Amino acid sequence: MDPLEEENDQNCSKGYYTRAKRRKLAEHFSDKEESSTSNFYRIPEVSKRKNPIMFLPTEVLQNVFKHISYHDLSSKIRLVNRRFRVVAEDLLNLGFKKIKKRLQSVLNVTEISLRYTQDDMETKCIFRLLCMIEILNLQYAVIVTSIWRYVYNEFYRVKSTCMYGGLIIDTFDDFLWKFVSCPHQLYGPAVVKDYALPHEVTKLVQMSKNFCIHFDKICEEAIPNSLIWNGCKVIDILDCAKFAQKIVHFERRTSESFFARYSYYFRNSWFIVMPIPVNKEMDWPQRQRMMLMRLRRIVLAHNDMYLQQEQYEREMVLRPEGSRRGPPVKKPGNNVYTGYGDVQDKFFYYGAMNDAAYMAKFHTEEANEEQGDHDPNWEPQLNEPEIELIQVNSDEEVLYRLPYLGFRVDTTIRCPIATAPLKFLNDLPLKDQQKLKKRKIYVKNESQVYMNFECLGAQYARLPTQYQFQTSQPNG
């Protein structure tokens, strides 16, 4: 070893530089000295330095990003680098979570305002605002069913993502700002034309549907086994059906597992499945995603129609003077929603209609007699046909007693307690929730959900009345 190198190693602190590195550094500087004359006329190299913003504390960086729209955070900022992505995703998730509290806050204020309003026109304006908040609450709940396992899940380990729908958050913010600052821009269209909605509400309804479909296909389906271990997602979607009749047969839980059975009845609706020749092959996750999409569509359509009916009946109670002295409160029109599509060897036909469309279709004479009648105590006899059907078969044939429309979904679920439906987890005592959050287990293919769809009215058209679907095996 060179004596000079040995002397330098002794002067340095032990373990800080290795001999090989020292030798390379010495060679590097000697080469520079030899070529100093040749590099005299060369342009000096500019050393790369990090942007000063990268040295800012996270709290300061968050305050900077708060001045940027959520859409830009999602589509631009979070794509810059890893640190920007982490900070932007935290702001996106927090911004979407705050919307629920803000919606509930303005809902409470609106309900209180209705109690102290005396003028009929003012009541009508405030009531229109209340209807919009209820519509957005339903849309928000449907989005949560799609993302909560991958964004806000604290009960079990799963591949996480973020609420990247920044434009949805911005549109919610625009609506809530107008609600507080200039509400006349929101209720104006609804006052001029009954059941009309402002641009922000119609835009949010459409964006919510598109976002859920995109999230299921791009994010969730790409995760291995995600649809199977999240079999309870179908229960979360069905729980969003505000106007469906739900029966809880039983809910049993232990420290490790959850077992329950529910029944949901959708009035004036239909869900029919017919076998067809195989047109295209689909893998199991894709078929299950299509089932979730169909359930979400019919839940949203059912909510829209019967929320409108409920709002009409409530307005009749709140505005008795408006229905007598001024222009009458307009009944909802005949609304019908239908959907259809084929998945491998099955053809699905589903839909829903409101009370007015049901009466016009199956009780034409009664609908004509009651046209123009705005009795607030009027209650249509749903799914009870009064047309006299001649019994031509034996006494065992009960076709003449079947309802025209309405289908029932019987669901049986067995899963680990951590992957139970969201509504059940939220209703658990705080101590039990803390225990699940501390465990944070990794769950594999252990959820089993069995569903039986029954639409008795399909017998009138000689179509199948039942369809069975389960999420635990790839042959549903």
C-alpha positions as CSV (number, residue, x, y, z in Angstrom):
1,M,0.0,0.0,0.0
2,D,1.2,3.5,-0.7
3,P,2.5,5.2,2.5
4,L,0.5,8.3,1.7
5,E,-2.7,6.3,1.4
6,E,-2.0,4.5,4.6
7,E,-1.5,7.8,6.4
8,N,-4.8,9.2,5.1
9,D,-6.6,6.0,6.2
10,Q,-5.3,6.5,9.7
11,N,-6.3,10.1,9.9
12,C,-9.9,9.3,8.8
13,S,-12.5,8.0,11.2
14,K,-13.0,4.3,11.0
15,G,-16.0,3.0,9.1
16,Y,-16.7,6.2,7.3
17,Y,-14.8,5.7,4.0
18,T,-13.7,2.4,2.6
19,R,-10.3,2.0,1.0
20,A,-11.8,1.1,-2.4
21,K,-13.8,4.3,-2.4
22,R,-10.8,6.4,-1.4
23,R,-8.8,4.9,-4.2
24,K,-11.4,5.6,-6.7
25,L,-11.7,9.2,-5.5
26,A,-7.9,9.7,-5.7
27,E,-7.9,8.3,-9.3
28,H,-10.9,10.6,-10.2
29,F,-9.1,13.8,-8.9
30,S,-5.8,12.8,-10.6
31,D,-7.6,12.3,-13.9
32,K,-9.1,15.8,-13.6
33,E,-5.7,17.4,-12.9
34,E,-4.2,15.7,-15.9
35,S,-7.0,16.8,-18.3
36,S,-7.4,20.3,-16.8
37,T,-5.6,21.9,-19.7
38,S,-7.7,20.1,-22.3
39,N,-11.0,21.0,-20.5
40,F,-10.1,24.6,-20.2
41,Y,-12.3,25.7,-23.1
42,R,-15.2,23.4,-22.4
43,I,-18.5,24.6,-20.9
44,P,-18.6,23.7,-17.2
45,E,-21.2,21.0,-16.3
46,V,-24.2,22.3,-14.3
47,S,-24.8,20.2,-11.3
48,K,-28.4,18.9,-10.9
49,R,-30.2,20.3,-7.9
50,K,-33.6,19.4,-6.5
51,N,-36.4,21.9,-6.7
52,P,-36.7,23.8,-3.4
53,I,-40.3,22.9,-3.1
54,M,-39.2,19.3,-2.5
55,F,-37.6,20.3,0.8
56,L,-40.8,21.9,2.1
57,P,-42.5,20.2,5.1
58,T,-45.6,18.1,4.3
59,E,-47.9,20.5,6.1
60,V,-46.6,23.4,4.0
61,L,-47.0,21.4,0.8
62,Q,-50.5,20.6,1.7
63,N,-51.4,24.2,2.3
64,V,-49.9,25.0,-1.2
65,F,-52.0,22.2,-2.8
66,K,-55.2,23.4,-1.2
67,H,-55.2,26.4,-3.6
68,I,-55.4,23.9,-6.5
69,S,-58.6,22.3,-7.7
70,Y,-59.2,18.7,-6.9
71,H,-59.4,17.9,-10.6
72,D,-55.9,19.2,-11.2
73,L,-54.7,17.4,-8.1
74,S,-56.0,14.1,-9.5
75,S,-55.0,14.6,-13.2
76,K,-51.8,16.5,-12.9
77,I,-50.2,17.0,-9.5
78,R,-50.3,13.4,-8.3
79,L,-48.6,12.3,-11.5
80,V,-45.4,14.5,-10.9
81,N,-43.5,12.3,-8.5
82,R,-44.0,10.0,-5.5
83,R,-44.1,12.7,-2.9
84,F,-46.6,14.8,-4.8
85,R,-48.7,11.7,-5.3
86,V,-48.9,10.9,-1.6
87,V,-49.8,14.4,-0.6
88,A,-52.3,14.9,-3.4
89,E,-54.1,11.5,-2.7
90,D,-54.4,12.4,1.0
91,L,-56.1,15.7,0.1
92,L,-58.4,13.9,-2.4
93,N,-59.5,11.3,0.1
94,L,-60.0,13.9,2.8
95,G,-61.9,16.2,0.5
96,F,-64.4,13.5,-0.6
97,K,-64.9,12.4,3.0
98,K,-65.8,15.9,4.1
99,I,-68.6,16.1,1.6
100,K,-70.8,13.7,3.7
101,K,-70.6,16.0,6.7
102,R,-71.2,19.1,4.6
103,L,-74.3,17.5,3.0
104,Q,-75.7,16.5,6.3
105,S,-75.1,19.9,7.7
106,V,-77.0,21.8,5.0
107,L,-79.7,19.1,5.1
108,N,-80.3,19.8,8.8
109,V,-80.3,23.6,8.2
110,T,-82.8,23.2,5.4
111,E,-85.2,21.1,7.5
112,I,-85.1,23.6,10.3
113,S,-85.8,26.5,7.8
114,L,-88.9,24.7,6.6
115,R,-90.4,24.7,10.1
116,Y,-90.2,28.4,10.4
117,T,-91.2,29.4,6.9
118,Q,-94.7,31.0,6.5
119,D,-94.8,32.2,2.9
120,D,-95.9,29.5,0.4
121,M,-93.4,30.5,-2.3
122,E,-90.5,30.6,0.1
123,T,-91.6,27.1,1.3
124,K,-91.5,25.9,-2.3
125,C,-88.0,27.3,-2.9
126,I,-86.6,25.8,0.3
127,F,-88.3,22.5,-0.4
128,R,-86.6,22.3,-3.8
129,L,-83.2,22.7,-2.2
130,L,-84.1,19.9,0.2
131,C,-84.9,17.6,-2.7
132,M,-81.6,18.3,-4.3
133,I,-79.7,17.4,-1.1
134,E,-81.5,14.1,-0.8
135,I,-80.7,13.2,-4.4
136,L,-77.0,14.0,-3.8
137,N,-77.0,12.0,-0.6
138,L,-78.1,8.9,-2.5
139,Q,-75.4,9.4,-5.2
140,Y,-72.7,9.9,-2.6
141,A,-73.7,6.6,-0.8
142,V,-73.5,4.7,-4.1
143,I,-70.0,6.0,-4.7
144,V,-68.9,5.0,-1.2
145,T,-70.0,1.4,-1.8
146,S,-67.5,1.2,-4.7
147,I,-64.4,2.8,-3.1
148,W,-64.5,2.5,0.7
149,R,-62.6,-0.9,0.8
150,Y,-59.7,0.6,-1.2
151,V,-59.8,4.2,0.2
152,Y,-61.1,4.3,3.7
153,N,-60.8,0.7,4.8
154,E,-59.4,0.2,8.3
155,F,-60.7,-3.3,9.0
156,Y,-58.5,-5.5,6.8
157,R,-55.6,-5.2,4.5
158,V,-56.2,-4.6,0.8
159,K,-54.5,-2.9,-2.1
160,S,-55.2,0.8,-1.6
161,T,-55.9,3.5,-4.0
162,C,-57.5,7.0,-3.8
163,M,-60.6,8.9,-4.7
164,Y,-59.2,10.0,-8.0
165,G,-62.5,11.5,-9.2
166,G,-61.4,15.1,-8.5
167,L,-64.0,16.6,-10.8
168,I,-66.7,15.0,-8.8
169,I,-65.4,16.7,-5.6
170,D,-65.1,20.0,-7.4
171,T,-68.7,19.8,-8.6
172,F,-69.9,19.0,-5.1
173,D,-68.0,22.0,-3.8
174,D,-69.5,24.2,-6.5
175,F,-73.0,23.0,-5.5
176,L,-72.4,23.5,-1.8
177,W,-70.9,27.0,-2.3
178,K,-74.0,28.1,-4.4
179,F,-76.3,26.5,-1.7
180,V,-74.8,28.8,0.9
181,S,-73.9,31.9,-1.1
182,C,-76.5,32.2,-3.9
183,P,-79.2,29.5,-3.5
184,H,-81.5,31.3,-6.0
185,Q,-79.3,29.9,-8.8
186,L,-80.1,26.4,-7.7
187,Y,-83.9,26.5,-6.9
188,G,-84.6,28.9,-9.8
189,P,-85.0,26.2,-12.5
190,A,-86.9,23.9,-10.2
191,V,-89.4,26.7,-9.3
192,V,-90.0,27.6,-12.9
193,K,-90.4,24.0,-14.0
194,D,-91.4,21.2,-11.6
195,Y,-88.9,18.4,-11.0
196,A,-86.2,20.3,-13.0
197,L,-82.7,20.1,-11.6
198,P,-79.8,22.5,-11.8
199,H,-76.8,21.7,-13.9
200,E,-74.6,20.7,-11.0
201,V,-77.0,18.1,-9.8
202,T,-77.6,16.5,-13.2
203,K,-73.9,16.5,-13.8
204,L,-73.2,14.8,-10.5
205,V,-75.7,12.1,-11.2
206,Q,-74.2,11.2,-14.5
207,M,-70.6,11.5,-13.2
208,S,-71.4,9.2,-10.3
209,K,-72.7,6.4,-12.6
210,N,-69.7,6.7,-14.9
211,F,-67.2,6.8,-12.1
212,C,-68.5,3.6,-10.4
213,I,-68.4,1.7,-13.7
214,H,-64.9,2.9,-14.4
215,F,-63.6,2.1,-10.9
216,D,-65.0,-1.4,-10.9
217,K,-63.5,-2.2,-14.3
218,I,-60.1,-0.4,-14.1
219,C,-59.2,-0.5,-10.4
220,E,-61.1,-3.3,-8.7
221,E,-61.2,-6.0,-11.4
222,A,-57.4,-5.6,-11.9
223,I,-56.7,-6.6,-8.3
224,P,-56.3,-10.4,-7.9
225,N,-59.3,-12.0,-6.1
226,S,-60.7,-8.6,-5.1
227,L,-64.2,-9.3,-6.3
228,I,-64.3,-12.6,-4.5
229,W,-63.1,-11.5,-1.1
230,N,-65.3,-8.4,-1.4
231,G,-68.4,-10.5,-2.0
232,C,-70.3,-8.3,0.5
233,K,-70.2,-5.5,-2.0
234,V,-73.6,-6.7,-3.4
235,I,-75.1,-6.2,0.1
236,D,-73.7,-2.6,0.3
237,I,-75.3,-1.8,-3.1
238,L,-78.6,-3.3,-2.1
239,D,-78.5,-1.3,1.2
240,C,-78.5,1.9,-0.9
241,A,-82.0,1.1,-2.1
242,K,-83.8,3.5,0.2
243,F,-87.3,2.6,-0.9
244,A,-86.9,-1.2,-1.1
245,Q,-88.4,-3.2,1.7
246,K,-85.6,-4.9,3.6
247,I,-86.1,-7.8,6.0
248,V,-83.2,-8.9,8.3
249,H,-83.9,-12.6,8.9
250,F,-80.8,-12.9,11.2
251,E,-77.3,-11.6,11.8
252,R,-74.9,-13.7,13.7
253,R,-71.3,-12.9,14.4
254,T,-68.4,-14.4,16.3
255,S,-64.9,-13.1,16.9
256,E,-63.9,-14.5,13.5
257,S,-66.9,-14.9,11.2
258,F,-70.2,-13.2,10.2
259,F,-73.3,-15.0,8.9
260,A,-76.5,-13.3,7.9
261,R,-79.6,-13.5,5.7
262,Y,-81.5,-10.6,4.1
263,S,-84.4,-10.1,1.8
264,Y,-85.1,-7.1,-0.4
265,Y,-88.3,-6.4,-2.3
266,F,-88.4,-3.8,-5.1
267,R,-92.0,-2.8,-5.9
268,N,-93.1,-2.1,-9.5
269,S,-89.8,-3.5,-10.8
270,W,-88.7,-6.6,-12.6
271,F,-85.5,-8.7,-13.0
272,I,-85.7,-11.5,-15.5
273,V,-82.9,-13.8,-16.7
274,M,-83.3,-16.1,-19.7
275,P,-80.8,-18.7,-21.0
276,I,-79.4,-18.0,-24.5
277,P,-76.8,-19.6,-26.8
278,V,-73.3,-18.7,-25.8
279,N,-72.2,-15.6,-27.7
280,K,-69.0,-14.6,-26.0
281,E,-66.8,-16.0,-23.3
282,M,-66.2,-14.0,-20.1
283,D,-64.1,-14.7,-17.2
284,W,-65.5,-14.9,-13.7
285,P,-64.5,-11.4,-12.4
286,Q,-65.9,-9.8,-15.4
287,R,-69.3,-11.6,-15.0
288,Q,-69.4,-10.6,-11.4
289,R,-68.6,-7.0,-12.2
290,M,-71.5,-7.0,-14.7
291,M,-73.8,-8.2,-12.0
292,L,-72.7,-5.4,-9.7
293,M,-73.4,-2.9,-12.5
294,R,-76.9,-4.2,-13.0
295,L,-77.7,-4.1,-9.3
296,R,-76.4,-0.5,-9.1
297,R,-78.4,0.6,-12.1
298,I,-81.7,-0.8,-10.8
299,V,-81.1,0.6,-7.3
300,L,-80.4,4.1,-8.7
301,A,-83.5,3.9,-10.9
302,H,-85.7,2.7,-8.1
303,N,-84.4,5.4,-5.8
304,D,-84.9,8.2,-8.4
305,M,-88.5,7.3,-9.1
306,Y,-89.7,6.7,-5.5
307,L,-87.8,9.6,-4.1
308,Q,-89.7,11.8,-6.5
309,Q,-92.9,10.2,-5.3
310,E,-92.0,10.8,-1.7
311,Q,-91.1,14.4,-2.3
312,Y,-94.4,15.0,-4.0
313,E,-96.4,13.6,-1.1
314,R,-94.3,15.6,1.4
315,E,-94.8,18.8,-0.6
316,M,-98.6,18.3,-0.6
317,V,-98.4,18.3,3.2
318,L,-96.1,21.2,3.5
319,R,-97.9,23.4,1.0
320,P,-101.6,23.0,1.4
321,E,-102.3,26.6,0.4
322,G,-100.2,26.2,-2.8
323,S,-102.4,23.3,-3.9
324,R,-105.7,25.1,-3.1
325,R,-105.2,28.8,-3.9
326,G,-102.2,28.8,-6.3
327,P,-101.2,26.5,-9.1
328,P,-101.6,22.8,-8.0
329,V,-98.6,20.7,-7.1
330,K,-97.8,18.7,-10.1
331,K,-97.7,14.9,-9.8
332,P,-94.7,13.1,-11.1
333,G,-95.0,11.9,-14.7
334,N,-95.0,8.4,-16.0
335,N,-91.4,7.3,-15.6
336,V,-90.1,3.9,-16.7
337,Y,-86.5,2.6,-16.7
338,T,-85.5,-0.5,-18.6
339,G,-82.1,-2.2,-19.0
340,Y,-81.0,-5.3,-20.8
341,G,-77.8,-7.1,-21.9
342,D,-76.3,-10.5,-22.3
343,V,-73.5,-12.0,-20.3
344,Q,-72.1,-15.3,-21.8
345,D,-75.1,-17.7,-21.7
346,K,-77.6,-15.4,-19.9
347,F,-79.8,-12.6,-21.1
348,F,-80.8,-10.0,-18.5
349,Y,-83.9,-7.8,-18.7
350,Y,-84.6,-5.5,-15.7
351,G,-86.3,-2.2,-14.9
352,A,-88.6,-0.2,-12.7
353,M,-91.5,2.1,-13.0
354,N,-93.1,4.6,-10.7
355,D,-96.7,4.6,-9.4
356,A,-98.1,6.8,-12.2
357,A,-96.7,4.5,-14.9
358,Y,-97.9,1.4,-13.0
359,M,-101.5,2.8,-12.8
360,A,-101.5,3.8,-16.4
361,K,-100.3,0.4,-17.5
362,F,-102.3,-2.0,-15.4
363,H,-105.2,0.2,-14.0
364,T,-106.0,2.4,-16.9
365,E,-109.6,3.2,-15.8
366,E,-108.6,4.2,-12.3
367,A,-105.7,6.3,-13.6
368,N,-108.1,8.2,-15.9
369,E,-110.6,8.8,-13.0
370,E,-107.9,10.1,-10.7
371,Q,-106.3,12.3,-13.2
372,G,-106.2,15.9,-11.8
373,D,-107.1,14.7,-8.3
374,H,-104.4,15.8,-5.8
375,D,-105.7,14.2,-2.6
376,P,-102.7,14.0,-0.2
377,N,-104.1,10.8,1.4
378,W,-104.2,9.0,-2.0
379,E,-102.3,5.7,-1.8
380,P,-102.2,3.5,-4.9
381,Q,-102.8,-0.2,-4.4
382,L,-99.4,-1.5,-5.6
383,N,-99.0,-4.9,-7.1
384,E,-102.6,-5.9,-6.5
385,P,-104.3,-6.2,-9.9
386,E,-108.1,-5.8,-9.7
387,I,-108.7,-7.1,-13.3
388,E,-111.0,-10.2,-13.1
389,L,-109.0,-13.1,-14.5
390,I,-111.0,-16.2,-15.5
391,Q,-109.6,-19.3,-13.9
392,V,-109.4,-22.0,-16.6
393,N,-107.0,-24.3,-14.9
394,S,-107.2,-26.5,-11.8
395,D,-107.4,-25.1,-8.3
396,E,-103.6,-25.7,-7.9
397,E,-102.9,-23.1,-10.6
398,V,-102.4,-19.7,-8.9
399,L,-101.4,-17.6,-11.8
400,Y,-104.5,-15.4,-11.5
401,R,-103.3,-14.2,-8.0
402,L,-99.7,-13.2,-9.0
403,P,-98.7,-9.6,-8.9
404,Y,-97.9,-7.9,-12.2
405,L,-94.5,-6.5,-11.1
406,G,-92.1,-6.6,-8.2
407,F,-89.1,-8.8,-7.6
408,R,-87.5,-10.1,-4.5
409,V,-83.8,-10.7,-3.7
410,D,-82.9,-13.3,-1.0
411,T,-79.3,-13.1,0.0
412,T,-77.3,-15.3,2.3
413,I,-73.8,-14.2,3.3
414,R,-70.9,-15.9,5.2
415,C,-67.6,-14.1,5.5
416,P,-65.0,-13.0,8.1
417,I,-66.2,-10.4,10.5
418,A,-63.8,-7.8,9.0
419,T,-65.3,-8.1,5.6
420,A,-69.0,-7.8,6.7
421,P,-71.3,-5.2,5.0
422,L,-70.4,-1.6,5.6
423,K,-73.7,-0.9,7.4
424,F,-73.2,-3.7,9.8
425,L,-69.6,-2.6,10.6
426,N,-70.6,1.0,11.2
427,D,-73.3,-0.2,13.7
428,L,-70.8,-2.2,15.7
429,P,-69.9,-1.0,19.2
430,L,-66.9,1.3,19.3
431,K,-64.9,-1.3,21.2
432,D,-65.5,-4.0,18.6
433,Q,-64.5,-1.6,15.8
434,Q,-61.3,-0.7,17.5
435,K,-60.4,-4.4,17.9
436,L,-60.9,-5.1,14.2
437,K,-58.9,-2.0,13.2
438,K,-56.0,-3.1,15.5
439,R,-55.9,-6.6,14.0
440,K,-55.9,-5.4,10.3
441,I,-55.8,-9.0,8.9
442,Y,-55.2,-10.0,5.3
443,V,-58.3,-11.7,4.0
444,K,-58.2,-14.1,1.0
445,N,-61.1,-15.9,-0.8
446,E,-63.3,-16.6,2.2
447,S,-66.5,-14.6,1.5
448,Q,-69.5,-16.5,0.2
449,V,-72.7,-14.7,-1.0
450,Y,-75.7,-16.5,-2.4
451,M,-78.5,-14.6,-4.1
452,N,-81.9,-15.7,-5.4
453,F,-83.9,-13.4,-7.6
454,E,-87.6,-14.1,-7.8
455,C,-89.9,-12.2,-10.1
456,L,-93.3,-13.9,-10.0
457,G,-94.9,-11.6,-12.6
458,A,-92.7,-13.1,-15.3
459,Q,-95.1,-16.1,-15.4
460,Y,-97.6,-14.0,-17.3
461,A,-95.2,-13.9,-20.2
462,R,-94.1,-17.5,-19.6
463,L,-90.6,-16.4,-18.7
464,P,-88.3,-17.8,-15.9
465,T,-89.2,-16.4,-12.5
466,Q,-86.0,-17.2,-10.6
467,Y,-82.3,-16.7,-11.0
468,Q,-79.6,-17.8,-8.7
469,F,-76.2,-16.2,-8.4
470,Q,-73.3,-16.7,-6.0
471,T,-69.9,-15.1,-5.6
472,S,-68.0,-18.0,-4.0
473,Q,-67.6,-20.2,-7.1
474,P,-66.7,-19.3,-10.7
475,N,-69.8,-20.9,-12.2
476,G,-72.5,-18.5,-11.0
